[in-house]
Amino acid sequence: MTSSTRPQAEPRSAYKVFRDIGTRWSDNDVYGHVNNVVYYGWFDTAVNGLLIERGALDIHCGGVIGLVVETGCNYFAPLAFPEPVVAGIRVAHIGASSVRYEVALFPGDEKQPCAAKGHFIHVYVDRATHRPAPLPPQLLCVLETLT
């Protein structure tokens, strides 16, 4: 990978909406920082929490569900308990049945660029058949505010 293609930490201004995340003692690993696997849980929690709160996703009774088909993360600086973390969320692409979410994790200090940024792609499928389904109108409305 050349320096021109290496991912870079971004400022908060690159993201559309923010959600606070509480770190836990168990998030830290033996090296004294949050373990990499925790970041993926934070991505999922930030996006799905936002969609549920805005009425765009009904995880119990909705006709469509989102399945993760791709995910990735770049790490720039460590995070550690008890530091507060803020997730910035944006949507990079909306397809007929899929969405690429991008999430950055920021330390509590508002002046710092993101400590990590990642993405995941949800393919929305019919709950019963697991076949791709069109994005519901309420979901589309919320997604458009995140682009």
C-alpha positions as CSV (number, residue, x, y, z in Angstrom):
1,M,0.0,0.0,0.0
2,T,1.5,3.4,-0.9
3,S,1.2,6.5,1.2
4,S,-1.3,8.0,-1.2
5,T,-3.8,5.1,-0.7
6,R,-3.2,4.6,3.0
7,P,-6.4,5.4,5.0
8,Q,-6.2,8.5,7.1
9,A,-7.9,9.5,10.3
10,E,-10.7,12.0,9.7
11,P,-12.3,14.8,11.8
12,R,-15.7,14.8,13.3
13,S,-16.9,17.1,10.5
14,A,-16.7,14.2,8.0
15,Y,-19.6,12.5,9.7
16,K,-23.4,13.2,9.8
17,V,-24.6,12.0,13.2
18,F,-23.0,11.0,16.5
19,R,-23.7,8.5,19.3
20,D,-22.0,8.2,22.6
21,I,-20.5,4.8,23.5
22,G,-19.6,3.8,27.1
23,T,-16.4,1.8,27.4
24,R,-16.3,-1.0,29.9
25,W,-13.5,-2.5,32.0
26,S,-13.9,-5.7,30.0
27,D,-13.3,-3.9,26.7
28,N,-9.6,-3.5,27.5
29,D,-7.2,-6.3,26.6
30,V,-3.9,-7.3,28.3
31,Y,-2.2,-4.5,26.4
32,G,-4.3,-1.8,28.2
33,H,-6.4,-0.7,25.3
34,V,-9.7,-1.7,23.8
35,N,-9.4,-4.9,21.9
36,N,-10.0,-4.8,18.1
37,V,-13.0,-7.1,18.2
38,V,-14.9,-4.6,20.4
39,Y,-14.8,-2.0,17.7
40,Y,-17.0,-4.1,15.4
41,G,-19.6,-4.4,18.1
42,W,-19.5,-0.6,18.5
43,F,-20.1,-0.1,14.8
44,D,-23.1,-2.5,14.8
45,T,-24.5,-1.0,18.0
46,A,-24.1,2.6,16.8
47,V,-25.8,2.1,13.4
48,N,-28.6,-0.3,14.5
49,G,-29.3,1.8,17.6
50,L,-29.8,4.9,15.4
51,L,-32.0,3.1,12.9
52,I,-34.2,1.6,15.7
53,E,-34.5,5.0,17.5
54,R,-35.5,6.7,14.2
55,G,-38.2,4.1,13.5
56,A,-36.4,2.7,10.4
57,L,-35.7,-0.8,11.8
58,D,-38.0,-3.1,13.7
59,I,-35.7,-5.9,14.8
60,H,-38.5,-8.0,16.2
61,C,-41.4,-7.8,13.8
62,G,-40.1,-5.9,10.7
63,G,-40.5,-7.5,7.3
64,V,-36.9,-6.9,6.4
65,I,-33.6,-7.5,8.3
66,G,-30.1,-6.3,7.5
67,L,-27.4,-9.0,7.1
68,V,-23.7,-7.9,7.2
69,V,-21.9,-9.1,4.1
70,E,-18.7,-7.1,4.4
71,T,-16.9,-5.2,7.1
72,G,-13.5,-3.6,7.7
73,C,-11.6,-1.2,10.0
74,N,-8.5,0.9,10.1
75,Y,-7.0,1.8,13.4
76,F,-5.1,5.1,14.0
77,A,-4.8,5.5,17.8
78,P,-5.7,3.4,20.9
79,L,-8.9,3.8,22.9
80,A,-9.1,2.6,26.5
81,F,-11.5,2.3,29.4
82,P,-12.7,4.5,31.1
83,E,-12.3,7.0,28.2
84,P,-15.6,8.0,26.6
85,V,-16.0,7.2,22.9
86,V,-18.2,8.8,20.3
87,A,-19.3,7.1,17.1
88,G,-19.7,9.2,14.0
89,I,-22.0,7.7,11.3
90,R,-22.5,8.3,7.6
91,V,-23.8,6.4,4.6
92,A,-21.5,6.1,1.7
93,H,-23.7,4.2,-0.7
94,I,-27.4,3.3,-1.0
95,G,-28.3,0.5,-3.4
96,A,-31.6,-1.2,-4.2
97,S,-31.3,-3.6,-1.2
98,S,-27.9,-2.7,0.3
99,V,-26.3,0.1,2.3
100,R,-22.6,0.9,3.0
101,Y,-22.3,2.4,6.5
102,E,-19.1,4.2,7.6
103,V,-18.4,4.6,11.2
104,A,-15.6,6.5,13.0
105,L,-14.7,6.2,16.6
106,F,-13.5,9.3,18.3
107,P,-12.0,9.8,21.8
108,G,-13.8,12.0,24.2
109,D,-11.6,14.9,23.3
110,E,-13.5,16.8,20.5
111,K,-10.4,18.1,18.9
112,Q,-8.9,14.7,18.1
113,P,-9.4,13.0,14.8
114,C,-10.9,9.5,14.8
115,A,-9.0,6.7,16.5
116,A,-10.5,4.2,14.1
117,K,-12.8,4.2,11.1
118,G,-14.6,1.3,9.6
119,H,-17.4,0.2,7.4
120,F,-19.9,-2.5,6.9
121,I,-22.4,-3.3,4.2
122,H,-25.9,-4.5,5.1
123,V,-27.9,-6.4,2.5
124,Y,-31.6,-6.1,3.5
125,V,-33.5,-9.3,3.0
126,D,-37.0,-10.6,3.6
127,R,-37.2,-11.9,7.1
128,A,-38.8,-15.2,6.1
129,T,-37.1,-16.0,2.8
130,H,-33.7,-14.3,3.3
131,R,-33.9,-13.1,-0.3
132,P,-32.8,-9.5,-1.0
133,A,-35.7,-7.0,-0.5
134,P,-36.1,-3.4,-1.5
135,L,-35.2,-0.9,1.2
136,P,-38.4,0.2,3.0
137,P,-39.4,3.8,2.6
138,Q,-38.9,4.7,6.3
139,L,-35.3,3.3,6.1
140,L,-34.6,5.2,2.9
141,C,-35.8,8.5,4.6
142,V,-33.3,8.0,7.5
143,L,-30.5,6.8,5.2
144,E,-30.8,9.9,3.0
145,T,-30.1,12.1,6.1
146,L,-26.8,10.3,6.6
147,T,-25.3,10.7,3.1
